[in-house]
Amino acid sequence: MKIFSVWNVSRNDSVAERVRLADTWWTRLRGMLGHPEPAPGEGMLLAPCQSVHMYWMKYALDVVFLDPDGCIVEIYHGLAPSKRSRWHRDADRALELRAGTLASANTQIGDRLVLRRVGNGTERHNHA
């Protein structure tokens, strides 16, 4: 599985150090379901994705929706179990993080996030 770190270039600050990529139909559908609550600095990037649901989840998540350039088009702080987001036409990815992460990083709509591949000695820059 591909692992990325996420950097907020608008605020020159780290958002997460270990984000797993969910880029198949099954991994996007499953998302964090059945996984333990992410530790600080962990999360999942769902691509492509324009909405998420929290059905059958046992913990809340922070969720950001990103456009193709990595700019945040919407933020959900602490999206609770059994809830769902709206559909975000301008988004092509969703980043799910431990609840409270976005507030502590002062992440805002319009900020630009950049992904950096980590692991296996391979580092590659990508727009979030």
N, CA, C and O atoms as a GROMACS GRO file, in nm:
protein
  512
    1MET      N    1   0.085  -0.118   0.000
    1MET     CA    2   0.000   0.000   0.000
    1MET      C    3   0.090   0.125   0.000
    1MET      O    4   0.192   0.129   0.069
    2LYS      N    5   0.050   0.224  -0.076
    2LYS     CA    6   0.127   0.348  -0.083
    2LYS      C    7   0.100   0.434   0.040
    2LYS      O    8  -0.014   0.447   0.084
    3ILE      N    9   0.208   0.490   0.094
    3ILE     CA   10   0.201   0.574   0.214
    3ILE      C   11   0.256   0.712   0.180
    3ILE      O   12   0.357   0.725   0.112
    4PHE      N   13   0.185   0.815   0.228
    4PHE     CA   14   0.224   0.954   0.201
    4PHE      C   15   0.229   1.035   0.330
    4PHE      O   16   0.161   1.002   0.428
    5SER      N   17   0.309   1.140   0.328
    5SER     CA   18   0.297   1.244   0.429
    5SER      C   19   0.221   1.359   0.362
    5SER      O   20   0.222   1.371   0.239
    6VAL      N   21   0.156   1.442   0.441
    6VAL     CA   22   0.075   1.552   0.387
    6VAL      C   23   0.126   1.682   0.448
    6VAL      O   24   0.137   1.695   0.570
    7TRP      N   25   0.156   1.778   0.360
    7TRP     CA   26   0.210   1.908   0.401
    7TRP      C   27   0.115   2.017   0.354
    7TRP      O   28   0.073   2.018   0.238
    8ASN      N   29   0.081   2.109   0.443
    8ASN     CA   30  -0.001   2.224   0.408
    8ASN      C   31   0.094   2.336   0.364
    8ASN      O   32   0.156   2.401   0.448
    9VAL      N   33   0.105   2.357   0.233
    9VAL     CA   34   0.199   2.459   0.182
    9VAL      C   35   0.148   2.600   0.209
    9VAL      O   36   0.227   2.694   0.214
   10SER      N   37   0.018   2.616   0.226
   10SER     CA   38  -0.039   2.748   0.255
   10SER      C   39   0.000   2.795   0.395
   10SER      O   40   0.013   2.916   0.418
   11ARG      N   41   0.019   2.703   0.487
   11ARG     CA   42   0.050   2.737   0.626
   11ARG      C   43   0.190   2.690   0.667
   11ARG      O   44   0.233   2.709   0.781
   12ASN      N   45   0.260   2.627   0.570
   12ASN     CA   46   0.396   2.576   0.596
   12ASN      C   47   0.398   2.488   0.721
   12ASN      O   48   0.476   2.511   0.814
   13ASP      N   49   0.311   2.386   0.720
   13ASP     CA   50   0.296   2.301   0.838
   13ASP      C   51   0.258   2.160   0.796
   13ASP      O   52   0.191   2.140   0.695
   14SER      N   53   0.301   2.062   0.875
   14SER     CA   54   0.265   1.923   0.853
   14SER      C   55   0.121   1.899   0.897
   14SER      O   56   0.076   1.950   0.999
   15VAL      N   57   0.050   1.819   0.817
   15VAL     CA   58  -0.087   1.779   0.853
   15VAL      C   59  -0.086   1.635   0.902
   15VAL      O   60  -0.151   1.603   1.002
   16ALA      N   61  -0.014   1.547   0.833
   16ALA     CA   62  -0.006   1.406   0.870
   16ALA      C   63   0.124   1.346   0.817
   16ALA      O   64   0.175   1.388   0.713
   17GLU      N   65   0.176   1.249   0.888
   17GLU     CA   66   0.302   1.186   0.849
   17GLU      C   67   0.284   1.050   0.784
   17GLU      O   68   0.375   1.002   0.716
   18ARG      N   69   0.167   0.987   0.803
   18ARG     CA   70   0.148   0.852   0.752
   18ARG      C   71   0.003   0.835   0.704
   18ARG      O   72  -0.086   0.801   0.782
   19VAL      N   73  -0.017   0.859   0.576
   19VAL     CA   74  -0.150   0.849   0.516
   19VAL      C   75  -0.150   0.739   0.411
   19VAL      O   76  -0.069   0.740   0.318
   20ARG      N   77  -0.240   0.643   0.428
   20ARG     CA   78  -0.252   0.532   0.333
   20ARG      C   79  -0.340   0.572   0.217
   20ARG      O   80  -0.438   0.645   0.235
   21LEU      N   81  -0.306   0.527   0.098
   21LEU     CA   82  -0.384   0.556  -0.022
   21LEU      C   83  -0.486   0.445  -0.047
   21LEU      O   84  -0.450   0.327  -0.054
   22ALA      N   85  -0.612   0.482  -0.059
   22ALA     CA   86  -0.720   0.390  -0.097
   22ALA      C   87  -0.764   0.432  -0.237
   22ALA      O   88  -0.838   0.529  -0.253
   23ASP      N   89  -0.719   0.358  -0.337
   23ASP     CA   90  -0.746   0.398  -0.476
   23ASP      C   91  -0.810   0.288  -0.560
   23ASP      O   92  -0.809   0.296  -0.683
   24THR      N   93  -0.864   0.186  -0.494
   24THR     CA   94  -0.941   0.084  -0.566
   24THR      C   95  -1.086   0.093  -0.518
   24THR      O   96  -1.113   0.152  -0.414
   25TRP      N   97  -1.177   0.034  -0.593
   25TRP     CA   98  -1.318   0.037  -0.555
   25TRP      C   99  -1.336  -0.017  -0.413
   25TRP      O  100  -1.404   0.045  -0.332
   26TRP      N  101  -1.276  -0.130  -0.383
   26TRP     CA  102  -1.294  -0.193  -0.252
   26TRP      C  103  -1.231  -0.111  -0.139
   26TRP      O  104  -1.294  -0.090  -0.036
   27THR      N  105  -1.107  -0.064  -0.158
   27THR     CA  106  -1.042   0.011  -0.049
   27THR      C  107  -1.112   0.144  -0.024
   27THR      O  108  -1.116   0.191   0.090
   28ARG      N  109  -1.166   0.206  -0.129
   28ARG     CA  110  -1.242   0.331  -0.109
   28ARG      C  111  -1.373   0.303  -0.037
   28ARG      O  112  -1.412   0.378   0.053
   29LEU      N  113  -1.443   0.197  -0.077
   29LEU     CA  114  -1.570   0.162  -0.013
   29LEU      C  115  -1.548   0.131   0.135
   29LEU      O  116  -1.625   0.177   0.220
   30ARG      N  117  -1.446   0.055   0.165
   30ARG     CA  118  -1.418   0.017   0.303
   30ARG      C  119  -1.363   0.134   0.383
   30ARG      O  120  -1.401   0.153   0.499
   31GLY      N  121  -1.275   0.213   0.323
   31GLY     CA  122  -1.218   0.327   0.394
   31GLY      C  123  -1.158   0.284   0.525
   31GLY      O  124  -1.078   0.191   0.530
   32MET      N  125  -1.195   0.352   0.632
   32MET     CA  126  -1.142   0.322   0.765
   32MET      C  127  -1.226   0.217   0.840
   32MET      O  128  -1.192   0.177   0.951
   33LEU      N  129  -1.335   0.172   0.778
   33LEU     CA  130  -1.422   0.074   0.842
   33LEU      C  131  -1.344  -0.051   0.878
   33LEU      O  132  -1.275  -0.109   0.794
   34GLY      N  133  -1.354  -0.093   1.002
   34GLY     CA  134  -1.284  -0.212   1.048
   34GLY      C  135  -1.140  -0.186   1.092
   34GLY      O  136  -1.073  -0.276   1.143
   35HIS      N  137  -1.093  -0.064   1.073
   35HIS     CA  138  -0.960  -0.026   1.119
   35HIS      C  139  -0.971   0.043   1.254
   35HIS      O  140  -1.073   0.106   1.283
   36PRO      N  141  -0.868   0.031   1.338
   36PRO     CA  142  -0.872   0.107   1.463
   36PRO      C  143  -0.865   0.256   1.435
   36PRO      O  144  -0.822   0.298   1.327
   37GLU      N  145  -0.907   0.336   1.532
   37GLU     CA  146  -0.899   0.481   1.517
   37GLU      C  147  -0.756   0.519   1.481
   37GLU      O  148  -0.661   0.469   1.542
   38PRO      N  149  -0.738   0.607   1.382
   38PRO     CA  150  -0.601   0.642   1.344
   38PRO      C  151  -0.527   0.711   1.459
   38PRO      O  152  -0.585   0.790   1.534
   39ALA      N  153  -0.400   0.680   1.471
   39ALA     CA  154  -0.315   0.746   1.569
   39ALA      C  155  -0.289   0.889   1.523
   39ALA      O  156  -0.310   0.919   1.405
   40PRO      N  157  -0.243   0.977   1.609
   40PRO     CA  158  -0.207   1.112   1.563
   40PRO      C  159  -0.107   1.102   1.447
   40PRO      O  160  -0.010   1.026   1.452
   41GLY      N  161  -0.133   1.180   1.342
   41GLY     CA  162  -0.046   1.180   1.225
   41GLY      C  163  -0.080   1.076   1.120
   41GLY      O  164  -0.014   1.072   1.015
   42GLU      N  165  -0.180   0.992   1.145
   42GLU     CA  166  -0.220   0.890   1.049
   42GLU      C  167  -0.352   0.924   0.982
   42GLU      O  168  -0.431   1.003   1.035
   43GLY      N  169  -0.376   0.864   0.866
   43GLY     CA  170  -0.502   0.886   0.796
   43GLY      C  171  -0.511   0.802   0.670
   43GLY      O  172  -0.431   0.712   0.647
   44MET      N  173  -0.610   0.836   0.588
   44MET     CA  174  -0.633   0.766   0.462
   44MET      C  175  -0.676   0.867   0.357
   44MET      O  176  -0.757   0.956   0.383
   45LEU      N  177  -0.621   0.851   0.237
   45LEU     CA  178  -0.660   0.933   0.122
   45LEU      C  179  -0.742   0.845   0.028
   45LEU      O  180  -0.693   0.743  -0.019
   46LEU      N  181  -0.866   0.886   0.001
   46LEU     CA  182  -0.953   0.813  -0.090
   46LEU      C  183  -0.953   0.886  -0.224
   46LEU      O  184  -0.986   1.004  -0.233
   47ALA      N  185  -0.914   0.813  -0.330
   47ALA     CA  186  -0.903   0.876  -0.462
   47ALA      C  187  -0.948   0.778  -0.570
   47ALA      O  188  -0.896   0.667  -0.577
   48PRO      N  189  -1.043   0.816  -0.654
   48PRO     CA  190  -1.119   0.941  -0.649
   48PRO      C  191  -1.228   0.934  -0.542
   48PRO      O  192  -1.268   0.826  -0.500
   49CYS      N  193  -1.275   1.051  -0.499
   49CYS     CA  194  -1.379   1.056  -0.396
   49CYS      C  195  -1.440   1.195  -0.392
   49CYS      O  196  -1.369   1.295  -0.391
   50GLN      N  197  -1.575   1.200  -0.391
   50GLN     CA  198  -1.647   1.327  -0.381
   50GLN      C  199  -1.743   1.332  -0.263
   50GLN      O  200  -1.806   1.435  -0.238
   51SER      N  201  -1.755   1.221  -0.191
   51SER     CA  202  -1.836   1.217  -0.068
   51SER      C  203  -1.792   1.096   0.014
   51SER      O  204  -1.736   1.000  -0.040
   52VAL      N  205  -1.820   1.101   0.143
   52VAL     CA  206  -1.789   0.988   0.231
   52VAL      C  207  -1.907   0.962   0.322
   52VAL      O  208  -1.991   1.050   0.345
   53HIS      N  209  -1.913   0.839   0.374
   53HIS     CA  210  -2.013   0.805   0.475
   53HIS      C  211  -1.940   0.748   0.597
   53HIS      O  212  -1.827   0.701   0.588
   54MET      N  213  -2.007   0.756   0.710
   54MET     CA  214  -1.950   0.706   0.835
   54MET      C  215  -2.036   0.593   0.892
   54MET      O  216  -2.035   0.568   1.013
   55TYR      N  217  -2.111   0.525   0.805
   55TYR     CA  218  -2.196   0.414   0.849
   55TYR      C  219  -2.110   0.303   0.908
   55TYR      O  220  -2.007   0.265   0.852
   56TRP      N  221  -2.153   0.251   1.022
   56TRP     CA  222  -2.089   0.142   1.094
   56TRP      C  223  -1.953   0.178   1.153
   56TRP      O  224  -1.882   0.090   1.202
   57MET      N  225  -1.916   0.306   1.151
   57MET     CA  226  -1.791   0.348   1.213
   57MET      C  227  -1.811   0.360   1.364
   57MET      O  228  -1.923   0.378   1.412
   58LYS      N  229  -1.702   0.350   1.438
   58LYS     CA  230  -1.709   0.357   1.584
   58LYS      C  231  -1.643   0.485   1.639
   58LYS      O  232  -1.641   0.505   1.760
   59TYR      N  233  -1.591   0.569   1.552
   59TYR     CA  234  -1.524   0.692   1.595
   59TYR      C  235  -1.542   0.799   1.487
   59TYR      O  236  -1.564   0.768   1.370
   60ALA      N  237  -1.531   0.924   1.528
   60ALA     CA  238  -1.543   1.037   1.435
   60ALA      C  239  -1.410   1.059   1.362
   60ALA      O  240  -1.304   1.016   1.409
   61LEU      N  241  -1.417   1.124   1.247
   61LEU     CA  242  -1.298   1.158   1.168
   61LEU      C  243  -1.308   1.302   1.120
   61LEU      O  244  -1.417   1.354   1.096
   62ASP      N  245  -1.194   1.367   1.104
   62ASP     CA  246  -1.186   1.491   1.028
   62ASP      C  247  -1.172   1.451   0.881
   62ASP      O  248  -1.100   1.357   0.849
   63VAL      N  249  -1.242   1.522   0.793
   63VAL     CA  250  -1.237   1.492   0.650
   63VAL      C  251  -1.219   1.621   0.573
   63VAL      O  252  -1.288   1.720   0.598
   64VAL      N  253  -1.124   1.620   0.479
   64VAL     CA  254  -1.109   1.732   0.386
   64VAL      C  255  -1.129   1.679   0.245
   64VAL      O  256  -1.085   1.570   0.211
   65PHE      N  257  -1.196   1.758   0.163
   65PHE     CA  258  -1.213   1.727   0.022
   65PHE      C  259  -1.121   1.819  -0.057
   65PHE      O  260  -1.118   1.940  -0.035
   66LEU      N  261  -1.047   1.760  -0.151
   66LEU     CA  262  -0.944   1.831  -0.227
   66LEU      C  263  -0.978   1.834  -0.375
   66LEU      O  264  -1.030   1.736  -0.429
   67ASP      N  265  -0.948   1.946  -0.440
   67ASP     CA  266  -0.965   1.955  -0.586
   67ASP      C  267  -0.840   1.896  -0.653
   67ASP      O  268  -0.746   1.858  -0.583
   68PRO      N  269  -0.837   1.890  -0.786
   68PRO     CA  270  -0.722   1.829  -0.855
   68PRO      C  271  -0.588   1.897  -0.826
   68PRO      O  272  -0.484   1.835  -0.842
   69ASP      N  273  -0.590   2.024  -0.784
   69ASP     CA  274  -0.466   2.095  -0.752
   69ASP      C  275  -0.425   2.080  -0.606
   69ASP      O  276  -0.323   2.135  -0.565
   70GLY      N  277  -0.504   2.006  -0.528
   70GLY     CA  278  -0.472   1.988  -0.387
   70GLY      C  279  -0.529   2.095  -0.297
   70GLY      O  280  -0.496   2.100  -0.178
   71CYS      N  281  -0.614   2.182  -0.350
   71CYS     CA  282  -0.675   2.288  -0.268
   71CYS      C  283  -0.798   2.232  -0.197
   71CYS      O  284  -0.877   2.157  -0.256
   72ILE      N  285  -0.814   2.270  -0.072
   72ILE     CA  286  -0.926   2.221   0.009
   72ILE      C  287  -1.054   2.293  -0.033
   72ILE      O  288  -1.062   2.416  -0.031
   73VAL      N  289  -1.156   2.213  -0.071
   73VAL     CA  290  -1.285   2.270  -0.110
   73VAL      C  291  -1.389   2.258   0.001
   73VAL      O  292  -1.490   2.330   0.001
   74GLU      N  293  -1.366   2.166   0.098
   74GLU     CA  294  -1.458   2.153   0.212
   74GLU      C  295  -1.388   2.080   0.325
   74GLU      O  296  -1.300   1.997   0.302
   75ILE      N  297  -1.429   2.113   0.446
   75ILE     CA  298  -1.374   2.051   0.567
   75ILE      C  299  -1.490   2.005   0.656
   75ILE      O  300  -1.588   2.077   0.673
   76TYR      N  301  -1.477   1.886   0.711
   76TYR     CA  302  -1.568   1.834   0.812
   76TYR      C  303  -1.486   1.804   0.936
   76TYR      O  304  -1.398   1.718   0.934
   77HIS      N  305  -1.513   1.876   1.043
   77HIS     CA  306  -1.444   1.852   1.170
   77HIS      C  307  -1.524   1.750   1.249
   77HIS      O  308  -1.641   1.772   1.278
   78GLY      N  309  -1.462   1.638   1.282
   78GLY     CA  310  -1.528   1.538   1.366
   78GLY      C  311  -1.656   1.482   1.307
   78GLY      O  312  -1.758   1.477   1.375
   79LEU      N  313  -1.651   1.441   1.180
   79LEU     CA  314  -1.769   1.378   1.118
   79LEU      C  315  -1.801   1.251   1.196
   79LEU      O  316  -1.720   1.159   1.204
   80ALA      N  317  -1.920   1.247   1.255
   80ALA     CA  318  -1.957   1.144   1.352
   80ALA      C  319  -2.001   1.014   1.286
   80ALA      O  320  -2.045   1.014   1.171
   81PRO      N  321  -1.988   0.903   1.361
   81PRO     CA  322  -2.041   0.775   1.312
   81PRO      C  323  -2.187   0.788   1.271
   81PRO      O  324  -2.264   0.862   1.333
   82SER      N  325  -2.225   0.717   1.167
   82SER     CA  326  -2.358   0.711   1.106
   82SER      C  327  -2.393   0.835   1.023
   82SER      O  328  -2.502   0.841   0.966
   83LYS      N  329  -2.305   0.933   1.016
   83LYS     CA  330  -2.329   1.053   0.935
   83LYS      C  331  -2.264   1.037   0.798
   83LYS      O  332  -2.194   0.939   0.772
   84ARG      N  333  -2.290   1.134   0.710
   84ARG     CA  334  -2.224   1.135   0.579
   84ARG      C  335  -2.200   1.279   0.538
   84ARG      O  336  -2.263   1.373   0.588
   85SER      N  337  -2.107   1.293   0.446
   85SER     CA  338  -2.080   1.426   0.392
   85SER      C  339  -2.177   1.456   0.279
   85SER      O  340  -2.250   1.369   0.233
   86ARG      N  341  -2.176   1.580   0.237
   86ARG     CA  342  -2.246   1.615   0.114
   86ARG      C  343  -2.160   1.571  -0.004
   86ARG      O  344  -2.046   1.529   0.014
   87TRP      N  345  -2.214   1.580  -0.124
   87TRP     CA  346  -2.143   1.553  -0.249
   87TRP      C  347  -2.069   1.680  -0.286
   87TRP      O  348  -2.128   1.789  -0.285
   88HIS      N  349  -1.941   1.669  -0.318
   88HIS     CA  350  -1.859   1.785  -0.352
   88HIS      C  351  -1.810   1.773  -0.495
   88HIS      O  352  -1.712   1.704  -0.524
   89ARG      N  353  -1.880   1.841  -0.584
   89ARG     CA  354  -1.855   1.834  -0.727
   89ARG      C  355  -1.711   1.871  -0.764
   89ARG      O  356  -1.653   1.811  -0.854
   90ASP      N  357  -1.654   1.970  -0.697
   90ASP     CA  358  -1.519   2.018  -0.731
   90ASP      C  359  -1.407   1.931  -0.673
   90ASP      O  360  -1.290   1.950  -0.706
   91ALA      N  361  -1.443   1.837  -0.588
   91ALA     CA  362  -1.342   1.751  -0.524
   91ALA      C  363  -1.311   1.630  -0.612
   91ALA      O  364  -1.396   1.582  -0.687
   92ASP      N  365  -1.188   1.582  -0.600
   92ASP     CA  366  -1.156   1.454  -0.663
   92ASP      C  367  -1.091   1.358  -0.564
   92ASP      O  368  -1.064   1.243  -0.598
   93ARG      N  369  -1.066   1.403  -0.440
   93ARG     CA  370  -1.008   1.320  -0.335
   93ARG      C  371  -1.060   1.363  -0.200
   93ARG      O  372  -1.102   1.477  -0.180
   94ALA      N  373  -1.058   1.268  -0.106
   94ALA     CA  374  -1.094   1.298   0.034
   94ALA      C  375  -0.983   1.246   0.124
   94ALA      O  376  -0.933   1.135   0.105
   95LEU      N  377  -0.947   1.325   0.220
   95LEU     CA  378  -0.845   1.289   0.318
   95LEU      C  379  -0.913   1.273   0.453
   95LEU      O  380  -0.971   1.368   0.505
   96GLU      N  381  -0.905   1.152   0.509
   96GLU     CA  382  -0.965   1.123   0.640
   96GLU      C  383  -0.853   1.117   0.744
   96GLU      O  384  -0.752   1.049   0.725
   97LEU      N  385  -0.874   1.189   0.854
   97LEU     CA  386  -0.773   1.201   0.959
   97LEU      C  387  -0.837   1.185   1.096
   97LEU      O  388  -0.959   1.197   1.111
   98ARG      N  389  -0.755   1.160   1.195
   98ARG     CA  390  -0.802   1.152   1.334
   98ARG      C  391  -0.876   1.282   1.368
   98ARG      O  392  -0.830   1.391   1.334
   99ALA      N  393  -0.990   1.270   1.435
   99ALA     CA  394  -1.067   1.388   1.474
   99ALA      C  395  -0.980   1.483   1.557
   99ALA      O  396  -0.910   1.440   1.648
  100GLY      N  397  -0.987   1.610   1.524
  100GLY     CA  398  -0.910   1.712   1.593
  100GLY      C  399  -0.784   1.754   1.521
  100GLY      O  400  -0.724   1.857   1.553
  101THR      N  401  -0.742   1.675   1.423
  101THR     CA  402  -0.618   1.703   1.349
  101THR      C  403  -0.625   1.837   1.276
  101THR      O  404  -0.531   1.916   1.283
  102LEU      N  405  -0.734   1.862   1.207
  102LEU     CA  406  -0.742   1.983   1.123
  102LEU      C  407  -0.748   2.110   1.207
  102LEU      O  408  -0.689   2.211   1.169
  103ALA      N  409  -0.817   2.106   1.318
  103ALA     CA  410  -0.822   2.223   1.405
  103ALA      C  411  -0.685   2.251   1.466
  103ALA      O  412  -0.642   2.366   1.473
  104SER      N  413  -0.616   2.146   1.509
  104SER     CA  414  -0.485   2.167   1.571
  104SER      C  415  -0.382   2.216   1.471
  104SER      O  416  -0.286   2.284   1.509
  105ALA      N  417  -0.400   2.183   1.342
  105ALA     CA  418  -0.309   2.231   1.237
  105ALA      C  419  -0.357   2.362   1.175
  105ALA      O  420  -0.292   2.416   1.085
  106ASN      N  421  -0.471   2.415   1.223
  106ASN     CA  422  -0.530   2.538   1.170
  106ASN      C  423  -0.553   2.531   1.019
  106ASN      O  424  -0.534   2.629   0.948
  107THR      N  425  -0.593   2.414   0.971
  107THR     CA  426  -0.619   2.391   0.829
  107THR      C  427  -0.752   2.454   0.790
  107THR      O  428  -0.852   2.439   0.861
  108GLN      N  429  -0.753   2.526   0.677
  108GLN     CA  430  -0.871   2.602   0.635
  108GLN      C  431  -0.909   2.570   0.490
  108GLN      O  432  -0.826   2.524   0.412
  109ILE      N  433  -1.035   2.595   0.456
  109ILE     CA  434  -1.079   2.585   0.316
  109ILE      C  435  -0.994   2.681   0.233
  109ILE      O  436  -0.970   2.795   0.273
  110GLY      N  437  -0.947   2.633   0.118
  110GLY     CA  438  -0.862   2.713   0.031
  110GLY      C  439  -0.714   2.682   0.047
  110GLY      O  440  -0.635   2.711  -0.043
  111ASP      N  441  -0.675   2.623   0.161
  111ASP     CA  442  -0.535   2.583   0.179
  111ASP      C  443  -0.499   2.478   0.073
  111ASP      O  444  -0.585   2.403   0.026
  112ARG      N  445  -0.372   2.474   0.038
  112ARG     CA  446  -0.323   2.375  -0.060
  112ARG      C  447  -0.239   2.271   0.012
  112ARG      O  448  -0.145   2.305   0.084
  113LEU      N  449  -0.273   2.145  -0.008
  113LEU     CA  450  -0.200   2.034   0.052
  113LEU      C  451  -0.118   1.963  -0.054
  113LEU      O  452  -0.160   1.950  -0.169
  114VAL      N  453   0.000   1.917  -0.014
  114VAL     CA  454   0.090   1.842  -0.103
  114VAL      C  455   0.122   1.709  -0.037
  114VAL      O  456   0.147   1.703   0.084
  115LEU      N  457   0.120   1.603  -0.116
  115LEU     CA  458   0.155   1.470  -0.068
  115LEU      C  459   0.299   1.439  -0.105
  115LEU      O  460   0.348   1.477  -0.211
  116ARG      N  461   0.366   1.368  -0.013
  116ARG     CA  462   0.501   1.322  -0.040
  116ARG      C  463   0.505   1.174  -0.007
  116ARG      O  464   0.479   1.133   0.106
  117ARG      N  465   0.538   1.093  -0.106
  117ARG     CA  466   0.543   0.949  -0.086
  117ARG      C  467   0.657   0.914   0.009
  117ARG      O  468   0.768   0.965  -0.004
  118VAL      N  469   0.627   0.825   0.103
  118VAL     CA  470   0.728   0.780   0.200
  118VAL      C  471   0.731   0.628   0.200
  118VAL      O  472   0.636   0.562   0.159
  119GLY      N  473   0.842   0.573   0.246
  119GLY     CA  474   0.855   0.428   0.256
  119GLY      C  475   0.933   0.371   0.140
  119GLY      O  476   0.935   0.428   0.031
  120ASN      N  477   0.996   0.258   0.164
  120ASN     CA  478   1.075   0.185   0.064
  120ASN      C  479   1.186   0.269   0.004
  120ASN      O  480   1.234   0.239  -0.105
  121GLY      N  481   1.228   0.375   0.073
  121GLY     CA  482   1.335   0.460   0.022
  121GLY      C  483   1.294   0.545  -0.096
  121GLY      O  484   1.376   0.617  -0.153
  122THR      N  485   1.165   0.537  -0.134
  122THR     CA  486   1.116   0.613  -0.249
  122THR      C  487   1.044   0.735  -0.200
  122THR      O  488   0.952   0.726  -0.119
  123GLU      N  489   1.084   0.851  -0.250
  123GLU     CA  490   1.013   0.973  -0.217
  123GLU      C  491   0.976   1.041  -0.348
  123GLU      O  492   1.062   1.065  -0.433
  124ARG      N  493   0.849   1.070  -0.362
  124ARG     CA  494   0.800   1.130  -0.485
  124ARG      C  495   0.697   1.236  -0.447
  124ARG      O  496   0.610   1.210  -0.364
  125HIS      N  497   0.707   1.353  -0.507
  125HIS     CA  498   0.613   1.461  -0.476
  125HIS      C  499   0.491   1.451  -0.565
  125HIS      O  500   0.502   1.427  -0.686
  126ASN      N  501   0.374   1.470  -0.504
  126ASN     CA  502   0.247   1.471  -0.575
  126ASN      C  503   0.161   1.580  -0.514
  126ASN      O  504   0.175   1.611  -0.396
  127HIS      N  505   0.074   1.638  -0.592
  127HIS     CA  506  -0.026   1.729  -0.535
  127HIS      C  507  -0.129   1.643  -0.468
  127HIS      O  508  -0.167   1.538  -0.520
  128ALA      N  509  -0.175   1.686  -0.352
  128ALA     CA  510  -0.274   1.608  -0.276
  128ALA      C  511  -0.403   1.597  -0.352
  128ALA      O  512  -0.498   1.535  -0.304
   0.00000   0.00000   0.00000
